[in-house]
């Protein structure tokens, strides 16, 4: 089922569509899906009865990372082929494992936007995803439209984080805070403002509403 994008989702996406369901391999401590019972990942065949329409901007895989290393290739091929049937939409693919984007380069629909999450420049134990520096390198060489999400933003080193984002050269950067009270190591609002100022010298910054909580 395709759903209208609401709540804390990206305001620039009109819909979400989740043909893969279940527990994400990356197991991020802050994942909003953990409030639900986590079952093993599966491809939901009923989702391929969905009419994706046209003129929509659809975040595919918003509830689990469909590019994680435990997701079978044939599931991804199936999803991309289905998206191509509705080729007048724009499809958003976001992952903490962007090296897999390269494995399917001949199979994407026409309008795509690639994204990754970089919560901080500092390595930590927030999740089991590939290291952030790996994500930077893999995103750096994508020639398609791309964005970076810094959410939930964790304390960072200004020059190092800005340098990482600059290497990727994203069309824009989303910045948001932890919404579910996970007691993450957060920066001050003043530090966030400095980050935004630096990022705006080379890209657009989209501030999510939940960032207002940090004073």
LINKAHU-V512337 format. One record per residue. RES is the residue in one small letter. SS is DSSP state (helix for helix, strand for strand, loop for the rest). Layout:
RES|SS + RES|SS
This chain:
x|loop + x|strand + x|strand + x|strand + x|loop + x|loop + x|loop + x|loop + x|loop + x|loop + x|loop + x|loop + x|loop + x|loop + x|strand + x|strand + x|strand + x|loop + x|loop + x|strand + x|strand + x|loop + x|loop + x|loop + x|loop + x|loop + x|loop + x|loop + x|loop + x|loop + x|loop + x|helix + x|helix + x|helix + x|helix + x|loop + x|loop + x|loop + x|loop + x|loop + x|loop + x|strand + x|strand + x|loop + x|helix + x|helix + x|helix + x|helix + x|helix + x|loop + x|loop + x|loop + x|loop + x|loop + x|loop + x|loop + x|strand + x|strand + x|strand + x|strand + x|loop + x|loop + x|loop + x|loop + x|loop + x|loop + x|loop + x|loop + x|loop + x|loop + x|loop + x|loop + x|helix + x|helix + x|helix + x|helix + x|helix + x|helix + x|helix + x|helix + x|helix + x|helix + x|helix + x|helix + x|helix + x|loop + x|loop + x|loop + x|loop + x|strand + x|strand + x|strand + x|strand + x|strand + x|strand + x|loop + x|loop + x|helix + x|helix + x|helix + x|helix + x|helix + x|helix + x|helix + x|loop + x|loop + x|loop + x|loop + x|loop + x|loop + x|strand + x|strand + x|strand + x|strand + x|strand + x|strand + x|strand + x|loop + x|loop + x|loop + x|loop + x|loop + x|loop + x|loop + x|loop + x|loop + x|loop + x|loop + x|loop + x|loop + x|loop + x|helix + x|helix + x|helix + x|helix + x|helix + x|helix + x|helix + x|helix + x|helix + x|loop + x|loop + x|loop + x|loop + x|strand + x|strand + x|strand + x|strand + x|strand + x|strand + x|loop + x|loop + x|loop + x|loop + x|loop + x|loop + x|loop + x|helix + x|helix + x|helix + x|helix + x|helix + x|helix + x|helix + x|helix + x|helix + x|helix + x|helix + x|loop + x|loop + x|loop + x|strand + x|strand + x|strand + x|strand + x|loop + x|loop + x|loop + x|loop + x|loop + x|loop + x|loop + x|loop + x|loop + x|loop + x|loop + x|loop + x|loop + x|helix + x|helix + x|helix + x|helix + x|helix + x|helix + x|helix + x|helix + x|helix + x|helix + x|helix + x|loop + x|loop + x|loop + x|loop + x|strand + x|strand + x|strand + x|strand + x|loop + x|helix + x|helix + x|helix + x|helix + x|helix + x|loop + x|loop
